[in-house]
Amino acid sequence: MVGNSENSGLYRSDEKKERNINTPLKSDAFLLSEEEKMEKIEQSFKEIMDVMGLDLKDDSLQDTPKRVAKMFVKEIFSGLNPDNKPAVSVFANTYGYSEMLIEKDILVQSSCEHHFLPFFGKAHVAYIPNKHVIGLSKINRIVEYYCKRPQVQERLTLQISEELKSALGTEDVAVFIESKHMCVAMRGIKDDHSTTATFNYSGKFKEMELKNQFLRMIGK
């Protein structure tokens, strides 16, 4: 296992900012193997189902704790494991491209850390190349990696932005996420029409002309 710190993937060095952007993890978060974590989650989820009064002897329910444990560790929360962080390929910008590059409509599927219910939508990412460009699919993989953990959308937006700045060695990055939260649609206010938008503009994208161009290109 690699260390439990994500700080090496952040472009900034300010410690307070890094602590706020990093997903909150315990210092011993990686002492257990994935198999050990799944065993513990399986037992805990059995207890939850039992307390709720579900019959774990039923054919439909008896393997549910094992399925949930595997889903948590191997799938929807696999982004908690730094071993799953995608390798980011960058290439020399030998052709001297210096305009905005936008990757639109990237799938966002994550889980709200407050209620462990899904939120989903689209991310739009842009950057202005300096010395390097990034393989296009790697942008999607960065978004996917940070989505696969308990999240808040605000932190997710910043994590994607900081990862791209670190990989590309530039401040000129913009990230816009719009999503629907099931914790709003299914409980509490039960509003299934509203969406949540978050964004982060850095470097040249703080300039109004470039910001407006980016928003026009993504249809906002």
C-alpha atoms as one frame of an Amber mdcrd trajectory, in Angstrom:
protein
   0.000   0.000   0.000   1.147   3.574  -0.642   0.908   6.173   2.095  -2.391
   7.630   3.179  -1.566  11.212   2.215  -2.857  12.825  -0.940  -0.774  15.943
  -0.465   1.701  14.908  -3.177  -1.132  15.185  -5.701  -1.889  18.794  -4.828
  -0.403  21.709  -6.733  -0.433  24.112  -3.775   1.708  23.790  -0.660  -0.441
  25.663   1.867  -1.083  23.088   4.616  -4.441  24.477   5.731  -5.755  24.423
   2.162  -4.514  20.860   1.665  -6.268  19.640   4.806  -9.526  21.194   3.629
  -9.305  19.701   0.144  -8.225  16.207   1.157 -10.890  13.626   1.929 -10.855
  13.224   5.734  -9.172   9.903   6.517  -7.923   8.330   9.727  -4.190   7.880
  10.176  -4.661   4.089  10.145  -6.966   4.069   7.110  -4.769   1.626   5.164
  -3.672  -0.840   7.828  -6.353  -3.344   6.801  -6.277  -5.073   3.436  -9.273
  -4.759   1.115 -10.266  -8.329   1.971 -10.179  -7.558   5.707 -12.245  -4.432
   5.173 -14.834  -6.379   3.206 -15.115  -8.984   5.964 -15.714  -6.306   8.594
 -18.213  -4.399   6.442 -20.078  -7.613   5.683 -20.489  -8.388   9.398 -21.498
  -4.821  10.215 -24.069  -4.700   7.421 -25.533  -7.996   8.608 -26.091  -6.357
  11.981 -27.751  -3.339  10.361 -30.106  -5.539   8.354 -30.874  -7.645  11.422
 -31.717  -4.554  13.501 -34.044  -3.406  10.718 -35.884  -6.717  11.019 -34.890
  -8.229   7.686 -34.766 -12.010   7.364 -31.178 -12.854   6.414 -32.189 -16.449
   5.705 -34.245 -15.338   2.728 -32.657 -16.280  -0.622 -32.862 -12.713  -1.858
 -31.192 -11.196   1.238 -28.690 -13.745   2.496 -25.832 -12.596   0.268 -26.652
  -8.878   0.451 -24.072  -8.049   3.163 -21.317  -9.619   1.057 -22.503  -7.787
  -2.067 -22.620  -4.461  -0.236 -19.144  -4.980   1.225 -17.665  -5.737  -2.192
 -19.494  -2.796  -3.767 -18.201  -0.378  -1.108 -14.552  -1.446  -1.234 -14.070
  -2.498  -4.866 -16.494  -0.194  -6.670 -18.250   2.924  -5.444 -15.652   3.842
  -2.790 -12.562   2.476  -4.554 -11.230   6.039  -4.843 -10.379   5.930  -1.139
  -7.523   3.570  -1.981  -4.559   5.556  -3.362  -3.385   2.426  -5.143  -6.302
   3.011  -7.523  -5.202   6.524  -8.428  -4.834   6.673 -12.224  -1.432   7.241
 -13.755  -1.633  10.571 -15.558   0.049  10.727 -18.940   1.232  14.123 -20.097
   3.008  14.930 -23.332   5.268  17.737 -24.415   3.323  20.507 -26.096   5.607
  20.385 -29.115   2.995  21.904 -31.421   2.687  24.998 -29.238  -1.083  24.827
 -28.718  -1.953  27.759 -26.464  -5.742  28.056 -26.588  -8.351  26.657 -24.241
  -8.962  22.898 -24.344 -12.311  21.676 -22.992 -13.465  18.168 -22.057 -17.268
  18.395 -21.797 -19.997  16.216 -20.314 -17.769  13.935 -18.218 -19.915  11.527
 -16.221 -20.107  12.242 -12.487 -21.349   9.420 -10.232 -20.527   9.836  -6.573
 -21.975   9.451  -3.065 -22.828  12.203  -0.617 -20.816  11.704   2.569 -23.647
  13.091   4.724 -26.240  10.401   3.906 -24.342   7.931   1.648 -26.856   8.513
  -1.127 -25.810   9.027  -4.764 -25.345  12.278  -6.610 -24.772  12.278 -10.346
 -24.391  14.661 -13.242 -21.733  16.080 -15.544 -18.343  17.714 -15.173 -16.824
  20.147 -17.654 -13.068  20.675 -17.455 -10.853  23.136 -19.319  -7.208  24.113
 -19.262  -4.739  26.195 -21.251  -1.616  24.170 -22.076   1.764  25.447 -21.060
   4.645  23.028 -21.629   2.461  19.920 -21.462  -0.871  18.514 -22.619  -2.701
  15.633 -20.979  -4.123  12.498 -22.569  -7.839  13.201 -22.937  -9.046  10.000
 -21.297  -6.910  10.829 -18.246  -9.152  13.810 -17.485 -12.136  11.438 -17.314
 -10.147   9.047 -15.108  -9.193  11.827 -12.682 -12.871  12.794 -12.363 -13.873
   9.154 -11.863 -11.178   8.546  -9.218 -12.249  11.446  -7.022 -15.925  10.594
  -7.516 -15.401   7.097  -6.105 -15.364   8.048  -2.443 -17.804   9.636  -0.005
 -17.861  13.228  -1.217 -19.264  16.684  -1.051 -19.542  18.322  -4.447 -17.568
  21.378  -3.404 -14.548  19.296  -2.375 -14.842  17.113  -5.476 -14.630  20.207
  -7.688 -11.489  21.424  -5.931  -9.804  18.005  -5.901 -10.217  17.644  -9.665
  -8.893  21.161 -10.214  -5.843  20.703  -7.982  -4.990  17.310  -9.509  -5.010
  18.788 -13.009  -2.893  21.753 -11.964  -0.380  19.392 -10.390  -0.237  17.115
 -13.439   0.030  19.907 -15.982   2.173  22.371 -14.038  -0.182  25.246 -14.757
  -2.703  27.335 -12.853  -4.888  27.836 -15.926  -7.645  25.316 -15.136 -11.445
  25.537 -14.902 -13.839  22.927 -13.495 -17.657  23.118 -13.577 -19.864  20.376
 -12.080 -23.653  20.222 -12.179 -25.403  17.314 -10.473 -28.566  16.010  -8.880
 -28.380  14.857  -5.244 -30.546  11.983  -4.082 -30.249  13.168  -0.462 -32.305
  16.167  -1.612 -34.628  14.234  -3.940 -35.379  11.196  -1.735 -35.420  12.579
   1.817 -35.858  15.842   3.686 -37.330  18.387   1.288 -37.841  15.658  -1.389
 -37.194  18.035  -4.268 -36.363  15.993  -7.357 -36.159  19.008  -9.705 -33.237
  20.977  -8.288 -29.597  20.613  -9.334 -26.389  21.799  -7.700 -23.636  23.628
  -9.584 -20.086  24.154  -8.351 -17.098  25.610 -10.133 -13.480  26.562  -9.656
 -11.587  29.006 -11.846  -7.823  29.404 -11.556  -5.146  31.380 -13.332  -6.288
  32.984 -16.576  -9.793  31.580 -16.091 -10.370  34.227 -13.428 -10.407  36.764
 -16.265 -14.007  37.520 -17.189 -13.583  37.190 -20.968 -12.062  33.703 -20.755
 -14.496  32.611 -18.058 -17.452  33.675 -20.197 -15.997  31.905 -23.242 -15.701
  28.690 -21.211 -19.289  28.997 -19.959 -20.597  29.610 -23.485 -18.758  26.553
 -24.789 -20.345  24.295 -22.146 -23.777  25.852 -22.708 -24.078  27.736 -19.410
